[in-house]
Amino acid sequence: EIVQATGTSHRTVNWVLQLSRLTGSVVKKPCTASGRPHTLTAHDVQYLLSCIRHSPDIYLSELQYHLEKTRGVYVSTCTIQHTLW
């Protein structure tokens, strides 16, 4: 009956019914972020961007220095480069 009414396969209907029985819902849980958390906050990134706006020719090592002195955050120049890329 469900298959005909929805136009889906038996397999899909069985999967949805099983999911409903196991979890009480037919909605899959969203994927949670995996991997390492970001080192820099949104405020840190905004600070870096403001430094670049103020001095467009600033070096990564200078950004690194200013970030540590002003915001108390030490990250590698590679992290800064990857964040801004």
Phi and psi restraints in degrees (range 20) as a CNS / XPLOR table:
assign (resid 1 and name C) (resid 2 and name N)
       (resid 2 and name CA) (resid 2 and name C) 1.0 -63.6 20.0 2
assign (resid 2 and name N) (resid 2 and name CA)
       (resid 2 and name C) (resid 3 and name N) 1.0 -40.2 20.0 2
assign (resid 2 and name C) (resid 3 and name N)
       (resid 3 and name CA) (resid 3 and name C) 1.0 -59.6 20.0 2
assign (resid 3 and name N) (resid 3 and name CA)
       (resid 3 and name C) (resid 4 and name N) 1.0 -46.0 20.0 2
assign (resid 3 and name C) (resid 4 and name N)
       (resid 4 and name CA) (resid 4 and name C) 1.0 -68.5 20.0 2
assign (resid 4 and name N) (resid 4 and name CA)
       (resid 4 and name C) (resid 5 and name N) 1.0 -40.4 20.0 2
assign (resid 4 and name C) (resid 5 and name N)
       (resid 5 and name CA) (resid 5 and name C) 1.0 -69.0 20.0 2
assign (resid 5 and name N) (resid 5 and name CA)
       (resid 5 and name C) (resid 6 and name N) 1.0 -34.8 20.0 2
assign (resid 5 and name C) (resid 6 and name N)
       (resid 6 and name CA) (resid 6 and name C) 1.0 -99.0 20.0 2
assign (resid 6 and name N) (resid 6 and name CA)
       (resid 6 and name C) (resid 7 and name N) 1.0 -18.4 20.0 2
assign (resid 6 and name C) (resid 7 and name N)
       (resid 7 and name CA) (resid 7 and name C) 1.0 74.1 20.0 2
assign (resid 7 and name N) (resid 7 and name CA)
       (resid 7 and name C) (resid 8 and name N) 1.0 22.1 20.0 2
assign (resid 7 and name C) (resid 8 and name N)
       (resid 8 and name CA) (resid 8 and name C) 1.0 -104.9 20.0 2
assign (resid 8 and name N) (resid 8 and name CA)
       (resid 8 and name C) (resid 9 and name N) 1.0 173.9 20.0 2
assign (resid 8 and name C) (resid 9 and name N)
       (resid 9 and name CA) (resid 9 and name C) 1.0 -82.8 20.0 2
assign (resid 9 and name N) (resid 9 and name CA)
       (resid 9 and name C) (resid 10 and name N) 1.0 162.1 20.0 2
assign (resid 9 and name C) (resid 10 and name N)
       (resid 10 and name CA) (resid 10 and name C) 1.0 -58.8 20.0 2
assign (resid 10 and name N) (resid 10 and name CA)
       (resid 10 and name C) (resid 11 and name N) 1.0 -40.1 20.0 2
assign (resid 10 and name C) (resid 11 and name N)
       (resid 11 and name CA) (resid 11 and name C) 1.0 -60.5 20.0 2
assign (resid 11 and name N) (resid 11 and name CA)
       (resid 11 and name C) (resid 12 and name N) 1.0 -44.1 20.0 2
assign (resid 11 and name C) (resid 12 and name N)
       (resid 12 and name CA) (resid 12 and name C) 1.0 -64.8 20.0 2
assign (resid 12 and name N) (resid 12 and name CA)
       (resid 12 and name C) (resid 13 and name N) 1.0 -44.0 20.0 2
assign (resid 12 and name C) (resid 13 and name N)
       (resid 13 and name CA) (resid 13 and name C) 1.0 -61.6 20.0 2
assign (resid 13 and name N) (resid 13 and name CA)
       (resid 13 and name C) (resid 14 and name N) 1.0 -45.3 20.0 2
assign (resid 13 and name C) (resid 14 and name N)
       (resid 14 and name CA) (resid 14 and name C) 1.0 -62.1 20.0 2
assign (resid 14 and name N) (resid 14 and name CA)
       (resid 14 and name C) (resid 15 and name N) 1.0 -40.0 20.0 2
assign (resid 14 and name C) (resid 15 and name N)
       (resid 15 and name CA) (resid 15 and name C) 1.0 -63.7 20.0 2
assign (resid 15 and name N) (resid 15 and name CA)
       (resid 15 and name C) (resid 16 and name N) 1.0 -45.6 20.0 2
assign (resid 15 and name C) (resid 16 and name N)
       (resid 16 and name CA) (resid 16 and name C) 1.0 -64.1 20.0 2
assign (resid 16 and name N) (resid 16 and name CA)
       (resid 16 and name C) (resid 17 and name N) 1.0 -42.6 20.0 2
assign (resid 16 and name C) (resid 17 and name N)
       (resid 17 and name CA) (resid 17 and name C) 1.0 -64.3 20.0 2
assign (resid 17 and name N) (resid 17 and name CA)
       (resid 17 and name C) (resid 18 and name N) 1.0 -40.7 20.0 2
assign (resid 17 and name C) (resid 18 and name N)
       (resid 18 and name CA) (resid 18 and name C) 1.0 -65.6 20.0 2
assign (resid 18 and name N) (resid 18 and name CA)
       (resid 18 and name C) (resid 19 and name N) 1.0 -42.4 20.0 2
assign (resid 18 and name C) (resid 19 and name N)
       (resid 19 and name CA) (resid 19 and name C) 1.0 -61.2 20.0 2
assign (resid 19 and name N) (resid 19 and name CA)
       (resid 19 and name C) (resid 20 and name N) 1.0 -40.3 20.0 2
assign (resid 19 and name C) (resid 20 and name N)
       (resid 20 and name CA) (resid 20 and name C) 1.0 -63.9 20.0 2
assign (resid 20 and name N) (resid 20 and name CA)
       (resid 20 and name C) (resid 21 and name N) 1.0 -43.4 20.0 2
assign (resid 20 and name C) (resid 21 and name N)
       (resid 21 and name CA) (resid 21 and name C) 1.0 -66.2 20.0 2
assign (resid 21 and name N) (resid 21 and name CA)
       (resid 21 and name C) (resid 22 and name N) 1.0 -39.4 20.0 2
assign (resid 21 and name C) (resid 22 and name N)
       (resid 22 and name CA) (resid 22 and name C) 1.0 -76.5 20.0 2
assign (resid 22 and name N) (resid 22 and name CA)
       (resid 22 and name C) (resid 23 and name N) 1.0 -39.3 20.0 2
assign (resid 22 and name C) (resid 23 and name N)
       (resid 23 and name CA) (resid 23 and name C) 1.0 -113.5 20.0 2
assign (resid 23 and name N) (resid 23 and name CA)
       (resid 23 and name C) (resid 24 and name N) 1.0 -13.4 20.0 2
assign (resid 23 and name C) (resid 24 and name N)
       (resid 24 and name CA) (resid 24 and name C) 1.0 79.9 20.0 2
assign (resid 24 and name N) (resid 24 and name CA)
       (resid 24 and name C) (resid 25 and name N) 1.0 6.3 20.0 2
assign (resid 24 and name C) (resid 25 and name N)
       (resid 25 and name CA) (resid 25 and name C) 1.0 -144.6 20.0 2
assign (resid 25 and name N) (resid 25 and name CA)
       (resid 25 and name C) (resid 26 and name N) 1.0 157.6 20.0 2
assign (resid 25 and name C) (resid 26 and name N)
       (resid 26 and name CA) (resid 26 and name C) 1.0 -107.8 20.0 2
assign (resid 26 and name N) (resid 26 and name CA)
       (resid 26 and name C) (resid 27 and name N) 1.0 11.8 20.0 2
assign (resid 26 and name C) (resid 27 and name N)
       (resid 27 and name CA) (resid 27 and name C) 1.0 -105.6 20.0 2
assign (resid 27 and name N) (resid 27 and name CA)
       (resid 27 and name C) (resid 28 and name N) 1.0 126.9 20.0 2
assign (resid 27 and name C) (resid 28 and name N)
       (resid 28 and name CA) (resid 28 and name C) 1.0 -69.6 20.0 2
assign (resid 28 and name N) (resid 28 and name CA)
       (resid 28 and name C) (resid 29 and name N) 1.0 144.9 20.0 2
assign (resid 28 and name C) (resid 29 and name N)
       (resid 29 and name CA) (resid 29 and name C) 1.0 -65.4 20.0 2
assign (resid 29 and name N) (resid 29 and name CA)
       (resid 29 and name C) (resid 30 and name N) 1.0 139.5 20.0 2
assign (resid 29 and name C) (resid 30 and name N)
       (resid 30 and name CA) (resid 30 and name C) 1.0 -67.4 20.0 2
assign (resid 30 and name N) (resid 30 and name CA)
       (resid 30 and name C) (resid 31 and name N) 1.0 151.0 20.0 2
assign (resid 30 and name C) (resid 31 and name N)
       (resid 31 and name CA) (resid 31 and name C) 1.0 -64.8 20.0 2
assign (resid 31 and name N) (resid 31 and name CA)
       (resid 31 and name C) (resid 32 and name N) 1.0 134.5 20.0 2
assign (resid 31 and name C) (resid 32 and name N)
       (resid 32 and name CA) (resid 32 and name C) 1.0 -89.7 20.0 2
assign (resid 32 and name N) (resid 32 and name CA)
       (resid 32 and name C) (resid 33 and name N) 1.0 154.9 20.0 2
assign (resid 32 and name C) (resid 33 and name N)
       (resid 33 and name CA) (resid 33 and name C) 1.0 -62.2 20.0 2
assign (resid 33 and name N) (resid 33 and name CA)
       (resid 33 and name C) (resid 34 and name N) 1.0 134.3 20.0 2
assign (resid 33 and name C) (resid 34 and name N)
       (resid 34 and name CA) (resid 34 and name C) 1.0 -116.2 20.0 2
assign (resid 34 and name N) (resid 34 and name CA)
       (resid 34 and name C) (resid 35 and name N) 1.0 163.2 20.0 2
assign (resid 34 and name C) (resid 35 and name N)
       (resid 35 and name CA) (resid 35 and name C) 1.0 95.7 20.0 2
assign (resid 35 and name N) (resid 35 and name CA)
       (resid 35 and name C) (resid 36 and name N) 1.0 -173.4 20.0 2
assign (resid 35 and name C) (resid 36 and name N)
       (resid 36 and name CA) (resid 36 and name C) 1.0 -76.3 20.0 2
assign (resid 36 and name N) (resid 36 and name CA)
       (resid 36 and name C) (resid 37 and name N) 1.0 140.2 20.0 2
assign (resid 36 and name C) (resid 37 and name N)
       (resid 37 and name CA) (resid 37 and name C) 1.0 -69.1 20.0 2
assign (resid 37 and name N) (resid 37 and name CA)
       (resid 37 and name C) (resid 38 and name N) 1.0 156.8 20.0 2
assign (resid 37 and name C) (resid 38 and name N)
       (resid 38 and name CA) (resid 38 and name C) 1.0 -63.6 20.0 2
assign (resid 38 and name N) (resid 38 and name CA)
       (resid 38 and name C) (resid 39 and name N) 1.0 139.3 20.0 2
assign (resid 38 and name C) (resid 39 and name N)
       (resid 39 and name CA) (resid 39 and name C) 1.0 -79.2 20.0 2
assign (resid 39 and name N) (resid 39 and name CA)
       (resid 39 and name C) (resid 40 and name N) 1.0 -38.6 20.0 2
assign (resid 39 and name C) (resid 40 and name N)
       (resid 40 and name CA) (resid 40 and name C) 1.0 -96.9 20.0 2
assign (resid 40 and name N) (resid 40 and name CA)
       (resid 40 and name C) (resid 41 and name N) 1.0 136.9 20.0 2
assign (resid 40 and name C) (resid 41 and name N)
       (resid 41 and name CA) (resid 41 and name C) 1.0 -82.3 20.0 2
assign (resid 41 and name N) (resid 41 and name CA)
       (resid 41 and name C) (resid 42 and name N) 1.0 171.8 20.0 2
assign (resid 41 and name C) (resid 42 and name N)
       (resid 42 and name CA) (resid 42 and name C) 1.0 -61.9 20.0 2
assign (resid 42 and name N) (resid 42 and name CA)
       (resid 42 and name C) (resid 43 and name N) 1.0 -35.0 20.0 2
assign (resid 42 and name C) (resid 43 and name N)
       (resid 43 and name CA) (resid 43 and name C) 1.0 -66.7 20.0 2
assign (resid 43 and name N) (resid 43 and name CA)
       (resid 43 and name C) (resid 44 and name N) 1.0 -38.4 20.0 2
assign (resid 43 and name C) (resid 44 and name N)
       (resid 44 and name CA) (resid 44 and name C) 1.0 -62.9 20.0 2
assign (resid 44 and name N) (resid 44 and name CA)
       (resid 44 and name C) (resid 45 and name N) 1.0 -43.7 20.0 2
assign (resid 44 and name C) (resid 45 and name N)
       (resid 45 and name CA) (resid 45 and name C) 1.0 -65.0 20.0 2
assign (resid 45 and name N) (resid 45 and name CA)
       (resid 45 and name C) (resid 46 and name N) 1.0 -41.6 20.0 2
assign (resid 45 and name C) (resid 46 and name N)
       (resid 46 and name CA) (resid 46 and name C) 1.0 -62.2 20.0 2
assign (resid 46 and name N) (resid 46 and name CA)
       (resid 46 and name C) (resid 47 and name N) 1.0 -38.4 20.0 2
assign (resid 46 and name C) (resid 47 and name N)
       (resid 47 and name CA) (resid 47 and name C) 1.0 -62.1 20.0 2
assign (resid 47 and name N) (resid 47 and name CA)
       (resid 47 and name C) (resid 48 and name N) 1.0 -45.5 20.0 2
assign (resid 47 and name C) (resid 48 and name N)
       (resid 48 and name CA) (resid 48 and name C) 1.0 -61.0 20.0 2
assign (resid 48 and name N) (resid 48 and name CA)
       (resid 48 and name C) (resid 49 and name N) 1.0 -43.4 20.0 2
assign (resid 48 and name C) (resid 49 and name N)
       (resid 49 and name CA) (resid 49 and name C) 1.0 -64.0 20.0 2
assign (resid 49 and name N) (resid 49 and name CA)
       (resid 49 and name C) (resid 50 and name N) 1.0 -37.1 20.0 2
assign (resid 49 and name C) (resid 50 and name N)
       (resid 50 and name CA) (resid 50 and name C) 1.0 -68.3 20.0 2
assign (resid 50 and name N) (resid 50 and name CA)
       (resid 50 and name C) (resid 51 and name N) 1.0 -35.5 20.0 2
assign (resid 50 and name C) (resid 51 and name N)
       (resid 51 and name CA) (resid 51 and name C) 1.0 -62.5 20.0 2
assign (resid 51 and name N) (resid 51 and name CA)
       (resid 51 and name C) (resid 52 and name N) 1.0 -41.6 20.0 2
assign (resid 51 and name C) (resid 52 and name N)
       (resid 52 and name CA) (resid 52 and name C) 1.0 -68.1 20.0 2
assign (resid 52 and name N) (resid 52 and name CA)
       (resid 52 and name C) (resid 53 and name N) 1.0 -39.5 20.0 2
assign (resid 52 and name C) (resid 53 and name N)
       (resid 53 and name CA) (resid 53 and name C) 1.0 -62.6 20.0 2
assign (resid 53 and name N) (resid 53 and name CA)
       (resid 53 and name C) (resid 54 and name N) 1.0 -38.7 20.0 2
assign (resid 53 and name C) (resid 54 and name N)
       (resid 54 and name CA) (resid 54 and name C) 1.0 -71.2 20.0 2
assign (resid 54 and name N) (resid 54 and name CA)
       (resid 54 and name C) (resid 55 and name N) 1.0 -39.6 20.0 2
assign (resid 54 and name C) (resid 55 and name N)
       (resid 55 and name CA) (resid 55 and name C) 1.0 -135.5 20.0 2
assign (resid 55 and name N) (resid 55 and name CA)
       (resid 55 and name C) (resid 56 and name N) 1.0 85.8 20.0 2
assign (resid 55 and name C) (resid 56 and name N)
       (resid 56 and name CA) (resid 56 and name C) 1.0 -59.3 20.0 2
assign (resid 56 and name N) (resid 56 and name CA)
       (resid 56 and name C) (resid 57 and name N) 1.0 -21.7 20.0 2
assign (resid 56 and name C) (resid 57 and name N)
       (resid 57 and name CA) (resid 57 and name C) 1.0 -99.4 20.0 2
assign (resid 57 and name N) (resid 57 and name CA)
       (resid 57 and name C) (resid 58 and name N) 1.0 20.2 20.0 2
assign (resid 57 and name C) (resid 58 and name N)
       (resid 58 and name CA) (resid 58 and name C) 1.0 -68.6 20.0 2
assign (resid 58 and name N) (resid 58 and name CA)
       (resid 58 and name C) (resid 59 and name N) 1.0 141.9 20.0 2
assign (resid 58 and name C) (resid 59 and name N)
       (resid 59 and name CA) (resid 59 and name C) 1.0 -83.2 20.0 2
assign (resid 59 and name N) (resid 59 and name CA)
       (resid 59 and name C) (resid 60 and name N) 1.0 156.1 20.0 2
assign (resid 59 and name C) (resid 60 and name N)
       (resid 60 and name CA) (resid 60 and name C) 1.0 -58.6 20.0 2
assign (resid 60 and name N) (resid 60 and name CA)
       (resid 60 and name C) (resid 61 and name N) 1.0 -39.7 20.0 2
assign (resid 60 and name C) (resid 61 and name N)
       (resid 61 and name CA) (resid 61 and name C) 1.0 -64.3 20.0 2
assign (resid 61 and name N) (resid 61 and name CA)
       (resid 61 and name C) (resid 62 and name N) 1.0 -32.4 20.0 2
assign (resid 61 and name C) (resid 62 and name N)
       (resid 62 and name CA) (resid 62 and name C) 1.0 -71.7 20.0 2
assign (resid 62 and name N) (resid 62 and name CA)
       (resid 62 and name C) (resid 63 and name N) 1.0 -39.7 20.0 2
assign (resid 62 and name C) (resid 63 and name N)
       (resid 63 and name CA) (resid 63 and name C) 1.0 -61.3 20.0 2
assign (resid 63 and name N) (resid 63 and name CA)
       (resid 63 and name C) (resid 64 and name N) 1.0 -41.8 20.0 2
assign (resid 63 and name C) (resid 64 and name N)
       (resid 64 and name CA) (resid 64 and name C) 1.0 -60.0 20.0 2
assign (resid 64 and name N) (resid 64 and name CA)
       (resid 64 and name C) (resid 65 and name N) 1.0 -46.1 20.0 2
assign (resid 64 and name C) (resid 65 and name N)
       (resid 65 and name CA) (resid 65 and name C) 1.0 -61.9 20.0 2
assign (resid 65 and name N) (resid 65 and name CA)
       (resid 65 and name C) (resid 66 and name N) 1.0 -49.8 20.0 2
assign (resid 65 and name C) (resid 66 and name N)
       (resid 66 and name CA) (resid 66 and name C) 1.0 -64.7 20.0 2
assign (resid 66 and name N) (resid 66 and name CA)
       (resid 66 and name C) (resid 67 and name N) 1.0 -38.4 20.0 2
assign (resid 66 and name C) (resid 67 and name N)
       (resid 67 and name CA) (resid 67 and name C) 1.0 -62.6 20.0 2
assign (resid 67 and name N) (resid 67 and name CA)
       (resid 67 and name C) (resid 68 and name N) 1.0 -41.8 20.0 2
assign (resid 67 and name C) (resid 68 and name N)
       (resid 68 and name CA) (resid 68 and name C) 1.0 -70.5 20.0 2
assign (resid 68 and name N) (resid 68 and name CA)
       (resid 68 and name C) (resid 69 and name N) 1.0 -43.8 20.0 2
assign (resid 68 and name C) (resid 69 and name N)
       (resid 69 and name CA) (resid 69 and name C) 1.0 -70.1 20.0 2
assign (resid 69 and name N) (resid 69 and name CA)
       (resid 69 and name C) (resid 70 and name N) 1.0 -38.8 20.0 2
assign (resid 69 and name C) (resid 70 and name N)
       (resid 70 and name CA) (resid 70 and name C) 1.0 -88.2 20.0 2
assign (resid 70 and name N) (resid 70 and name CA)
       (resid 70 and name C) (resid 71 and name N) 1.0 -42.7 20.0 2
assign (resid 70 and name C) (resid 71 and name N)
       (resid 71 and name CA) (resid 71 and name C) 1.0 -107.3 20.0 2
assign (resid 71 and name N) (resid 71 and name CA)
       (resid 71 and name C) (resid 72 and name N) 1.0 -7.8 20.0 2
assign (resid 71 and name C) (resid 72 and name N)
       (resid 72 and name CA) (resid 72 and name C) 1.0 72.4 20.0 2
assign (resid 72 and name N) (resid 72 and name CA)
       (resid 72 and name C) (resid 73 and name N) 1.0 25.4 20.0 2
assign (resid 72 and name C) (resid 73 and name N)
       (resid 73 and name CA) (resid 73 and name C) 1.0 -118.2 20.0 2
assign (resid 73 and name N) (resid 73 and name CA)
       (resid 73 and name C) (resid 74 and name N) 1.0 121.3 20.0 2
assign (resid 73 and name C) (resid 74 and name N)
       (resid 74 and name CA) (resid 74 and name C) 1.0 -106.4 20.0 2
assign (resid 74 and name N) (resid 74 and name CA)
       (resid 74 and name C) (resid 75 and name N) 1.0 123.4 20.0 2
assign (resid 74 and name C) (resid 75 and name N)
       (resid 75 and name CA) (resid 75 and name C) 1.0 -137.5 20.0 2
assign (resid 75 and name N) (resid 75 and name CA)
       (resid 75 and name C) (resid 76 and name N) 1.0 162.0 20.0 2
assign (resid 75 and name C) (resid 76 and name N)
       (resid 76 and name CA) (resid 76 and name C) 1.0 -72.5 20.0 2
assign (resid 76 and name N) (resid 76 and name CA)
       (resid 76 and name C) (resid 77 and name N) 1.0 161.2 20.0 2
assign (resid 76 and name C) (resid 77 and name N)
       (resid 77 and name CA) (resid 77 and name C) 1.0 -64.8 20.0 2
assign (resid 77 and name N) (resid 77 and name CA)
       (resid 77 and name C) (resid 78 and name N) 1.0 -29.5 20.0 2
assign (resid 77 and name C) (resid 78 and name N)
       (resid 78 and name CA) (resid 78 and name C) 1.0 -63.8 20.0 2
assign (resid 78 and name N) (resid 78 and name CA)
       (resid 78 and name C) (resid 79 and name N) 1.0 -41.5 20.0 2
assign (resid 78 and name C) (resid 79 and name N)
       (resid 79 and name CA) (resid 79 and name C) 1.0 -62.5 20.0 2
assign (resid 79 and name N) (resid 79 and name CA)
       (resid 79 and name C) (resid 80 and name N) 1.0 -42.9 20.0 2
assign (resid 79 and name C) (resid 80 and name N)
       (resid 80 and name CA) (resid 80 and name C) 1.0 -63.0 20.0 2
assign (resid 80 and name N) (resid 80 and name CA)
       (resid 80 and name C) (resid 81 and name N) 1.0 -45.0 20.0 2
assign (resid 80 and name C) (resid 81 and name N)
       (resid 81 and name CA) (resid 81 and name C) 1.0 -61.1 20.0 2
assign (resid 81 and name N) (resid 81 and name CA)
       (resid 81 and name C) (resid 82 and name N) 1.0 -46.5 20.0 2
assign (resid 81 and name C) (resid 82 and name N)
       (resid 82 and name CA) (resid 82 and name C) 1.0 -65.7 20.0 2
assign (resid 82 and name N) (resid 82 and name CA)
       (resid 82 and name C) (resid 83 and name N) 1.0 -34.9 20.0 2
assign (resid 82 and name C) (resid 83 and name N)
       (resid 83 and name CA) (resid 83 and name C) 1.0 -68.4 20.0 2
assign (resid 83 and name N) (resid 83 and name CA)
       (resid 83 and name C) (resid 84 and name N) 1.0 -39.7 20.0 2
assign (resid 83 and name C) (resid 84 and name N)
       (resid 84 and name CA) (resid 84 and name C) 1.0 -85.9 20.0 2
assign (resid 84 and name N) (resid 84 and name CA)
       (resid 84 and name C) (resid 85 and name N) 1.0 -15.3 20.0 2
